[in-house]
Amino acid sequence: QVQLVESGGGLVQAGESLRLSCAASGSIFSIYSMGWYRQAPGKQRESVATITSGGSTDHADSVKGRFTISRDNAKNTVYLQMNSLKPEDTAVYYCNTIVRAGSEYANYWGQGTQVTVSS
């Protein structure tokens, strides 16, 4: 079992910044990847940014140039620096990780943190 705890969400005005953090704990054998997803009311959950254990990153087109994902492997923590926030970024942001034990993989989700961007 793996637990993910997100923090850093809140209320912000358009153009401002937030930094989300997600710390993983529990039965972590090896982290394959970590990422951030978001879900706005009435919409499907979508990928925002992911990072592999090797450091490769992928950012959604809608956030490229504004958001940056990073990690601290020693702390099993992933971050999402969000700059130039827009009202359309408003959503619940979820942390995700894929962990490996031998050849077995498991997917875990955090409970989410609310990000609200006002005009």
WOLIN-V321614 format. One record per pair of residues at least 12 apart in sequence whose C-alpha atoms are under 8 Angstrom apart, sorted by sequence separation. I is the first residue (numbers start at 0). J is the second residue. D is the distance in Angstrom with one decimal. If there is no record, write none. Layout:
<<I/J/D> <I/J/D>>
This chain:
<<7/19/4.5> <34/46/7.8> <35/47/5.4> <36/48/7.0> <47/59/5.2> <56/68/7.2> <67/79/5.7> <68/80/6.4> <95/107/5.7> <96/108/6.7> <6/19/5.7> <7/20/6.2> <34/47/7.6> <35/48/5.3> <46/59/6.8> <66/79/6.7> <67/80/5.1> <95/108/4.6> <5/19/7.0> <6/20/5.2> <34/48/5.6> <35/49/6.3> <66/80/5.5> <67/81/6.7> <94/108/5.8> <95/109/6.4> <5/20/5.6> <6/21/6.5> <34/49/3.9> <47/62/7.2> <66/81/4.5> <93/108/6.8> <94/109/5.2> <5/21/4.4> <33/49/5.8> <34/50/6.0> <65/81/6.1> <66/82/6.0> <93/109/5.7> <94/110/7.8> <4/21/5.4> <5/22/6.7> <32/49/7.1> <33/50/5.5> <65/82/5.1> <93/110/6.5> <94/111/6.8> <3/21/6.3> <4/22/5.4> <32/50/5.6> <33/51/6.4> <50/68/7.0> <65/83/6.0> <93/111/4.3> <3/22/5.7> <4/23/6.7> <32/51/4.1> <33/52/8.0> <48/67/7.7> <49/68/6.9> <50/69/7.1> <65/84/7.6> <92/111/5.2> <93/112/6.6> <3/23/4.6> <31/51/5.9> <32/52/5.5> <48/68/6.3> <50/70/7.7> <52/72/7.8> <91/111/5.8> <92/112/5.3> <2/23/5.7> <3/24/6.6> <31/52/5.3> <91/112/5.4> <92/113/6.2> <1/23/6.7> <2/24/5.3> <30/52/6.3> <91/113/4.4> <92/114/6.9> <1/24/5.7> <2/25/6.0> <90/113/6.1> <91/114/6.0> <1/25/4.6> <89/113/7.8> <90/114/5.6> <0/25/5.9> <1/26/5.5> <89/114/5.4> <90/115/6.6> <0/26/5.3> <1/27/6.4> <88/114/7.6> <89/115/4.6> <0/27/7.7> <88/115/7.5> <89/116/5.5> <88/116/6.7> <86/115/7.3> <87/116/7.6> <86/116/4.7> <85/116/6.1> <86/117/5.6> <84/116/6.7> <85/117/7.7> <86/118/6.1> <85/118/7.6> <34/68/7.9> <34/77/7.4> <33/77/6.8> <35/79/7.5> <39/89/6.7> <40/90/7.3> <24/75/7.4> <39/90/4.3> <22/74/7.3> <23/75/5.4> <38/90/5.3> <39/91/6.4> <22/75/5.9> <23/76/6.2> <37/90/5.8> <38/91/5.3> <22/76/4.4> <37/91/5.4> <38/92/6.6> <21/76/5.4> <22/77/6.7> <37/92/4.2> <20/76/6.9> <21/77/5.3> <36/92/5.6> <37/93/5.8> <20/77/5.9> <21/78/6.3> <35/92/6.6> <36/93/5.1> <20/78/4.5> <35/93/5.7> <36/94/6.4> <19/78/5.5> <20/79/6.6> <35/94/4.8> <36/95/7.4> <18/78/6.9> <19/79/5.0> <34/94/5.8> <35/95/6.1> <18/79/5.6> <19/80/6.4> <33/94/7.3> <34/95/5.1> <18/80/4.5> <19/81/7.8> <33/95/5.5> <34/96/6.4> <17/80/6.2> <18/81/5.9> <33/96/4.3> <16/80/7.5> <17/81/5.2> <32/96/5.6> <33/97/6.5> <16/81/5.4> <17/82/6.7> <31/96/7.5> <32/97/5.3> <16/82/4.4> <30/96/7.1> <31/97/5.4> <32/98/7.1> <15/82/6.2> <16/83/6.1> <30/97/6.1> <31/98/5.3> <14/82/7.1> <15/83/5.5> <16/84/6.1> <30/98/4.3> <31/99/6.4> <14/83/4.1> <15/84/5.7> <29/98/5.4> <30/99/6.2> <13/83/6.8> <14/84/5.0> <28/98/6.8> <29/99/5.0> <13/84/5.2> <14/85/6.5> <27/98/6.7> <28/99/6.0> <29/100/6.5> <12/84/7.6> <13/85/5.0> <27/99/7.9> <28/100/5.4> <12/85/8.0> <13/86/6.3> <21/94/6.3> <5/93/7.5> <5/94/6.7> <4/94/7.8> <3/94/6.9> <3/95/7.7> <9/112/7.9> <11/114/7.9> <13/116/5.8> <3/107/7.6> <5/109/6.6> <8/112/5.4> <9/113/6.1> <10/114/6.3> <11/115/6.3> <12/116/5.3> <13/117/5.7> <2/107/7.5> <3/108/6.5> <4/109/5.8> <5/110/7.5> <7/112/7.5> <8/113/5.3> <9/114/5.1> <10/115/4.9> <11/116/5.0> <12/117/4.7> <13/118/5.4> <1/107/6.7> <2/108/7.8> <3/109/4.7> <4/110/7.3> <5/111/6.3> <6/112/6.4> <8/114/5.0> <9/115/6.2> <10/116/6.0> <11/117/6.4> <12/118/6.1> <2/109/7.0> <3/110/7.6> <5/112/6.1> <8/115/8.0> <10/117/7.6>>
